[in-house]
Amino acid sequence: MRMIDADATKRRVADTYFDTLIPCVNRALDDSPTIDAVPVVRCENCKHGYPCGDEIVCYHPEYELAEGKWSYKKDFFCAFGDTKEGADNG
């Protein structure tokens, strides 16, 4: 499975193909199943994470309640993530 930008695909089809094809493509995209997705903050872009070798040490207040810091891979993410200023999380 992969996510797509259906609106961008519709615009590309409208700019590229014959008018007779556009309604079919639009209908197919509109009838396609959707997924429930939310943005995440990767540990390397979290304001609570600090580099430590190849990993990130997390000092998030939620984790401090669980006795201190935790270490994660840079591309890991959590429910408590807060993007640090200027970070690109893409």
N, CA, C and O atoms as a DFTB+ gen file, in Angstrom:
360 C
 N C O
     1  1       0.849      -1.169       0.000
     2  2       0.000       0.000       0.000
     3  2       0.893       1.230       0.000
     4  3       1.968       1.238       0.601
     5  1       0.428       2.271      -0.687
     6  2       1.128       3.541      -0.654
     7  2       0.123       4.672      -0.730
     8  3      -0.928       4.548      -1.359
     9  1       0.453       5.761      -0.090
    10  2      -0.417       6.924      -0.122
    11  2      -0.075       7.757      -1.355
    12  3       1.084       7.831      -1.762
    13  1      -1.082       8.375      -1.936
    14  2      -0.865       9.290      -3.051
    15  2      -1.615      10.584      -2.794
    16  3      -2.510      10.639      -1.951
    17  1      -1.248      11.609      -3.515
    18  2      -1.994      12.858      -3.491
    19  2      -2.977      12.785      -4.653
    20  3      -2.624      13.119      -5.784
    21  1      -4.194      12.356      -4.387
    22  2      -5.196      12.142      -5.433
    23  2      -5.526      13.438      -6.159
    24  3      -5.751      13.422      -7.369
    25  1      -5.560      14.560      -5.448
    26  2      -5.867      15.836      -6.103
    27  2      -4.777      16.209      -7.099
    28  3      -5.079      16.693      -8.190
    29  1      -3.523      15.992      -6.742
    30  2      -2.423      16.276      -7.673
    31  2      -2.489      15.351      -8.877
    32  3      -2.196      15.774      -9.995
    33  1      -2.870      14.098      -8.669
    34  2      -3.007      13.148      -9.778
    35  2      -4.112      13.598     -10.725
    36  3      -3.955      13.525     -11.944
    37  1      -5.229      14.061     -10.171
    38  2      -6.325      14.565     -11.005
    39  2      -5.861      15.755     -11.847
    40  3      -6.198      15.853     -13.027
    41  1      -5.085      16.663     -11.236
    42  2      -4.594      17.829     -11.979
    43  2      -3.654      17.401     -13.108
    44  3      -3.707      17.943     -14.212
    45  1      -2.792      16.423     -12.816
    46  2      -1.860      15.951     -13.841
    47  2      -2.608      15.301     -14.999
    48  3      -2.279      15.537     -16.161
    49  1      -3.603      14.490     -14.688
    50  2      -4.407      13.847     -15.741
    51  2      -5.106      14.916     -16.576
    52  3      -5.151      14.824     -17.802
    53  1      -5.652      15.930     -15.902
    54  2      -6.352      16.998     -16.620
    55  2      -5.408      17.756     -17.552
    56  3      -5.824      18.196     -18.624
    57  1      -4.155      17.914     -17.161
    58  2      -3.177      18.638     -17.978
    59  2      -2.571      17.786     -19.084
    60  3      -2.030      18.322     -20.051
    61  1      -2.658      16.447     -18.951
    62  2      -1.920      15.565     -19.844
    63  2      -2.784      14.794     -20.834
    64  3      -2.377      14.599     -21.979
    65  1      -3.960      14.355     -20.420
    66  2      -4.736      13.435     -21.238
    67  2      -5.974      14.075     -21.853
    68  3      -6.335      15.207     -21.530
    69  1      -6.609      13.332     -22.737
    70  2      -7.813      13.795     -23.411
    71  2      -8.955      13.976     -22.422
    72  3      -9.017      13.306     -21.392
    73  1      -9.848      14.884     -22.751
    74  2     -10.996      15.175     -21.887
    75  2     -11.882      13.959     -21.644
    76  3     -12.552      13.878     -20.614
    77  1     -11.892      13.018     -22.576
    78  2     -12.746      11.840     -22.398
    79  2     -12.227      10.924     -21.305
    80  3     -13.002      10.153     -20.738
    81  1     -10.952      10.985     -20.995
    82  2     -10.362      10.121     -19.966
    83  2     -10.521      10.705     -18.566
    84  3     -10.565       9.963     -17.585
    85  1     -10.606      12.010     -18.470
    86  2     -10.611      12.684     -17.169
    87  2     -11.745      12.208     -16.257
    88  3     -11.474      11.902     -15.096
    89  1     -13.003      12.129     -16.719
    90  2     -14.068      11.671     -15.803
    91  2     -13.835      10.261     -15.271
    92  3     -14.158       9.974     -14.118
    93  1     -13.279       9.377     -16.100
    94  2     -13.023       8.000     -15.641
    95  2     -11.966       7.968     -14.550
    96  3     -12.121       7.271     -13.547
    97  1     -10.897       8.719     -14.743
    98  2      -9.824       8.763     -13.745
    99  2     -10.329       9.403     -12.463
   100  3     -10.074       8.896     -11.370
   101  1     -11.043      10.515     -12.591
   102  2     -11.576      11.186     -11.397
   103  2     -12.504      10.273     -10.603
   104  3     -12.435      10.224      -9.375
   105  1     -13.371       9.553     -11.310
   106  2     -14.298       8.641     -10.636
   107  2     -13.526       7.515      -9.935
   108  3     -13.849       7.143      -8.807
   109  1     -12.510       6.981     -10.611
   110  2     -11.713       5.901     -10.003
   111  2     -11.010       6.389      -8.742
   112  3     -10.974       5.683      -7.734
   113  1     -10.455       7.588      -8.798
   114  2      -9.780       8.124      -7.616
   115  2     -10.771       8.442      -6.503
   116  3     -10.495       8.174      -5.333
   117  1     -11.917       9.008      -6.854
   118  2     -12.919       9.341      -5.843
   119  2     -13.500       8.093      -5.174
   120  3     -13.875       8.132      -4.002
   121  1     -13.572       6.996      -5.914
   122  2     -14.134       5.753      -5.378
   123  2     -13.091       4.874      -4.686
   124  3     -13.432       3.831      -4.130
   125  1     -11.829       5.288      -4.718
   126  2     -10.758       4.491      -4.108
   127  2     -10.863       4.522      -2.591
   128  3     -11.309       5.517      -2.019
   129  1     -10.452       3.431      -1.934
   130  2     -10.482       3.425      -0.468
   131  2      -9.484       4.426       0.104
   132  3      -8.459       4.716      -0.513
   133  1      -9.784       4.936       1.255
   134  2      -8.891       5.877       1.923
   135  2      -8.331       5.240       3.187
   136  3      -8.850       4.237       3.675
   137  1      -7.274       5.832       3.704
   138  2      -6.697       5.358       4.958
   139  2      -6.733       6.495       5.973
   140  3      -6.825       7.667       5.610
   141  1      -6.661       6.136       7.215
   142  2      -6.636       7.115       8.297
   143  2      -5.181       7.323       8.684
   144  3      -4.593       6.479       9.359
   145  1      -4.594       8.441       8.262
   146  2      -3.178       8.698       8.523
   147  2      -3.024      10.020       9.263
   148  3      -3.813      10.947       9.077
   149  1      -2.005      10.092      10.096
   150  2      -1.696      11.320      10.820
   151  2      -0.194      11.598      10.693
   152  3       0.595      10.660      10.572
   153  1       0.206      12.860      10.719
   154  2       1.634      13.169      10.663
   155  2       2.329      12.729      11.947
   156  3       1.722      12.711      13.018
   157  1       3.597      12.378      11.829
   158  2       4.385      11.989      12.993
   159  2       5.634      12.852      13.075
   160  3       6.045      13.463      12.089
   161  1       6.227      12.896      14.247
   162  2       7.493      13.593      14.461
   163  2       8.561      12.538      14.685
   164  3       8.503      11.787      15.659
   165  1       9.531      12.478      13.792
   166  2      10.652      11.546      13.946
   167  2      11.528      12.015      15.104
   168  3      11.657      13.215      15.349
   169  1      12.124      11.066      15.809
   170  2      12.927      11.398      16.988
   171  2      14.047      12.389      16.673
   172  3      14.358      13.246      17.500
   173  1      14.659      12.284      15.485
   174  2      15.750      13.199      15.161
   175  2      15.263      14.634      14.980
   176  3      16.073      15.560      15.013
   177  1      13.955      14.840      14.788
   178  2      13.399      16.181      14.621
   179  2      12.588      16.636      15.827
   180  3      11.930      17.675      15.773
   181  1      12.628      15.874      16.907
   182  2      11.847      16.200      18.099
   183  2      12.650      17.115      19.019
   184  3      13.854      16.935      19.201
   185  1      11.969      18.090      19.587
   186  2      12.671      19.020      20.473
   187  2      13.083      18.370      21.792
   188  3      13.838      18.973      22.556
   189  1      12.613      17.168      22.076
   190  2      12.979      16.471      23.307
   191  2      14.111      15.470      23.084
   192  3      14.590      14.857      24.037
   193  1      14.545      15.300      21.824
   194  2      15.583      14.324      21.519
   195  2      16.943      14.966      21.328
   196  3      17.045      16.065      20.783
   197  1      17.988      14.282      21.773
   198  2      19.355      14.778      21.653
   199  2      20.229      13.676      21.066
   200  3      20.158      12.529      21.506
   201  1      21.061      14.019      20.066
   202  2      21.899      13.008      19.411
   203  2      22.868      12.353      20.392
   204  3      23.440      12.996      21.272
   205  1      23.022      11.058      20.201
   206  2      23.985      10.291      20.992
   207  2      24.479       9.163      20.092
   208  3      23.899       8.078      20.087
   209  1      25.542       9.407      19.333
   210  2      26.019       8.413      18.374
   211  2      25.017       8.258      17.248
   212  3      24.600       9.243      16.638
   213  1      24.627       7.013      16.971
   214  2      23.658       6.736      15.912
   215  2      22.223       6.756      16.415
   216  3      21.299       6.428      15.671
   217  1      22.033       7.132      17.654
   218  2      20.697       7.130      18.222
   219  2      20.338       8.506      18.771
   220  3      21.154       9.427      18.790
   221  1      19.099       8.613      19.213
   222  2      18.594       9.828      19.845
   223  2      18.194       9.471      21.270
   224  3      17.499       8.481      21.498
   225  1      18.630      10.274      22.218
   226  2      18.213      10.087      23.607
   227  2      17.049      11.030      23.848
   228  3      17.148      12.230      23.594
   229  1      15.943      10.480      24.340
   230  2      14.731      11.259      24.541
   231  2      14.596      11.679      26.001
   232  3      14.668      10.854      26.912
   233  1      14.401      12.971      26.200
   234  2      14.176      13.509      27.542
   235  2      12.779      14.107      27.659
   236  3      12.580      15.112      28.342
   237  1      11.818      13.488      26.993
   238  2      10.449      14.003      27.035
   239  2       9.892      13.857      28.446
   240  3      10.133      12.844      29.102
   241  1       9.152      14.852      28.920
   242  2       8.584      14.779      30.274
   243  2       7.757      13.524      30.520
   244  3       7.764      13.003      31.636
   245  1       7.048      13.025      29.519
   246  2       6.260      11.799      29.692
   247  2       7.168      10.619      30.026
   248  3       6.800       9.756      30.823
   249  1       8.346      10.580      29.424
   250  2       9.277       9.481      29.689
   251  2       9.986       9.653      31.021
   252  3      10.340       8.670      31.673
   253  1      10.194      10.898      31.427
   254  2      10.842      11.129      32.722
   255  2      10.003      10.567      33.855
   256  3      10.538      10.139      34.878
   257  1       8.686      10.569      33.675
   258  2       7.817       9.968      34.683
   259  2       8.051       8.469      34.780
   260  3       7.781       7.855      35.812
   261  1       8.553       7.887      33.700
   262  2       8.828       6.448      33.675
   263  2      10.310       6.188      33.966
   264  3      10.909       5.267      33.411
   265  1      10.878       6.993      34.826
   266  2      12.251       6.827      35.306
   267  2      13.315       7.155      34.272
   268  3      14.165       6.320      33.962
   269  1      13.270       8.354      33.746
   270  2      14.420       8.839      32.999
   271  2      14.317       8.889      31.503
   272  3      13.253       9.137      30.936
   273  1      15.460       8.645      30.864
   274  2      15.588       8.828      29.424
   275  2      15.481       7.505      28.694
   276  3      15.652       6.434      29.277
   277  1      15.192       7.602      27.399
   278  2      15.100       6.441      26.537
   279  2      15.905       6.725      25.287
   280  3      16.018       7.878      24.872
   281  1      16.464       5.694      24.681
   282  2      17.283       5.846      23.491
   283  2      16.598       5.176      22.305
   284  3      16.115       4.049      22.415
   285  1      16.556       5.884      21.155
   286  2      15.863       5.382      19.970
   287  2      16.683       5.623      18.713
   288  3      17.596       6.449      18.703
   289  1      16.352       4.900      17.658
   290  2      16.923       5.170      16.349
   291  2      16.402       6.527      15.882
   292  3      15.318       6.947      16.289
   293  1      17.159       7.210      15.037
   294  2      16.800       8.563      14.606
   295  2      15.477       8.626      13.852
   296  3      14.778       9.637      13.918
   297  1      15.124       7.552      13.131
   298  2      13.889       7.602      12.343
   299  2      12.674       7.059      13.095
   300  3      11.593       6.933      12.518
   301  1      12.845       6.739      14.376
   302  2      11.725       6.280      15.196
   303  2      10.818       7.480      15.473
   304  3      11.238       8.622      15.287
   305  1       9.599       7.240      15.909
   306  2       8.683       8.316      16.268
   307  2       7.828       7.877      17.435
   308  3       7.718       6.684      17.720
   309  1       7.216       8.851      18.120
   310  2       6.369       8.516      19.259
   311  2       5.149       9.424      19.298
   312  3       5.063      10.404      18.559
   313  1       4.228       9.089      20.154
   314  2       2.986       9.850      20.276
   315  2       3.199      11.190      20.982
   316  3       2.333      12.062      20.922
   317  1       4.329      11.360      21.642
   318  2       4.577      12.585      22.398
   319  2       5.447      13.578      21.645
   320  3       5.778      14.631      22.190
   321  1       5.827      13.276      20.412
   322  2       6.774      14.093      19.666
   323  2       6.320      15.523      19.442
   324  3       5.161      15.774      19.111
   325  1       7.243      16.462      19.625
   326  2       7.025      17.879      19.345
   327  2       8.146      18.320      18.415
   328  3       9.320      18.249      18.778
   329  1       7.794      18.773      17.225
   330  2       8.799      19.171      16.246
   331  2       9.603      20.352      16.742
   332  3       9.038      21.354      17.180
   333  1      10.941      20.238      16.673
   334  2      11.768      21.373      17.065
   335  2      11.746      22.406      15.948
   336  3      11.506      22.084      14.785
   337  1      11.997      23.638      16.321
   338  2      11.906      24.749      15.389
   339  2      12.860      24.560      14.225
   340  3      14.040      24.267      14.418
   341  1      12.343      24.730      13.016
   342  2      13.161      24.631      11.809
   343  2      13.415      23.235      11.306
   344  3      14.142      23.072      10.326
   345  1      12.841      22.198      11.939
   346  2      13.073      20.820      11.525
   347  2      12.177      20.446      10.346
   348  3      11.004      20.817      10.299
   349  1      12.748      19.703       9.392
   350  2      11.975      19.175       8.268
   351  2      11.663      17.735       8.606
   352  3      12.576      16.913       8.696
   353  1      10.406      17.409       8.795
   354  2      10.024      16.078       9.244
   355  2       9.566      15.174       8.106
   356  3       8.927      14.150       8.348
   357  1       9.883      15.538       6.885
   358  2       9.408      14.765       5.746
   359  2      10.189      13.619       5.429
   360  3       9.873      12.898       4.483
